Amino acid sequence: TVTVQVCVWCIGEYGGLLREPCPELGLGAAREAEVVAWYTAVMGAHHITTVTKQYAITSLTKLSTRFPDSTAAIQQVTIHYGKNSGGEVKVW
C-alpha cells in the first residue's frame, strides 16, 4: 500500500513527464487514457485502503491540469471514487 501511495504521489507531481518519450529506455510517451485507466484500476482494487484512495484522488486531480485531453475522464473518476460512501473516502 505504501508503494502505491508513493507511486501516485510521484505521478501527481511529475505526471507531465509521462507525456514525453524516454529515448534512453526506448519508451514512448504514455497515453493519457492509459494513465487514467491505471488510476481507475488502482482505486477499484479491493485491497486498496481508504488513505491510498485519497492519495490517488488527490494525485489524479493534479493530473487534470497536465492532461488536458483527459480532464472529463479524470473528473468522472474522481467523482465516482470521491463520493462519501459510508464516510470512507473524502476529497480534500
C-alpha positions in Angstrom: 0.0 0.0 0.0 2.8 2.4 0.8 4.4 1.7 -2.5 1.1 2.6 -4.3 0.9 5.8 -2.3 4.5 6.8 -3.3 3.7 5.9 -6.9 0.6 8.0 -7.1 2.2 10.9 -5.3 5.1 10.8 -7.8 2.8 10.7 -10.8 0.7 13.5 -9.4 3.8 15.7 -9.0 5.7 14.7 -12.2 3.0 13.2 -14.4 3.6 15.7 -17.1 6.8 13.9 -17.9 4.8 10.8 -18.8 3.7 12.6 -21.9 7.3 12.7 -23.1 9.1 9.8 -24.7 12.2 8.3 -22.9 14.7 7.5 -25.6 17.3 6.3 -23.0 14.9 3.4 -22.2 13.4 3.1 -25.6 10.0 4.0 -24.3 7.4 6.2 -26.0 5.2 8.7 -24.3 2.4 7.3 -22.1 -1.1 8.0 -23.4 -3.3 10.0 -21.1 -6.1 7.4 -21.3 -3.7 4.7 -20.2 -2.7 6.6 -17.1 -6.4 7.4 -16.2 -7.2 3.7 -16.7 -4.4 2.7 -14.3 -5.8 5.0 -11.7 -9.2 3.6 -12.2 -7.9 0.1 -11.7 -5.9 1.1 -8.6 -8.9 2.8 -6.9 -11.2 -0.1 -7.8 -8.9 -2.7 -6.3 -10.5 -4.3 -3.2 -7.2 -4.4 -1.2 -6.6 -0.6 -1.5 -7.1 1.3 1.7 -9.1 4.5 2.1 -6.0 6.5 2.6 -4.4 5.2 -0.6 -7.6 6.1 -2.5 -7.4 9.6 -1.1 -3.7 9.8 -2.3 -4.8 8.6 -5.7 -7.7 11.0 -6.0 -5.5 13.9 -5.0 -2.8 12.9 -7.5 -5.3 12.4 -10.3 -6.8 15.8 -9.6 -3.3 17.3 -10.1 -3.0 15.5 -13.4 -6.1 17.2 -14.7 -4.0 20.3 -15.3 -1.3 18.3 -17.0 -3.6 16.0 -19.1 -5.9 18.5 -20.8 -7.4 15.9 -23.2 -8.5 13.7 -20.2 -10.0 16.3 -17.9 -13.5 15.0 -18.4 -12.4 11.4 -17.8 -10.4 12.4 -14.7 -13.4 14.3 -13.4 -15.6 11.2 -13.8 -13.1 9.0 -11.9 -12.6 11.5 -9.1 -16.4 12.0 -8.7 -17.0 8.2 -8.7 -14.3 7.3 -6.2 -14.5 10.6 -4.2 -18.1 10.1 -3.2 -18.5 9.8 0.5 -19.6 6.2 0.5 -20.3 5.3 4.1 -17.9 8.0 5.3 -14.9 6.3 3.7 -13.3 8.4 1.0 -13.5 12.2 1.1 -11.8 14.5 -1.4 -9.8 17.2 0.4 
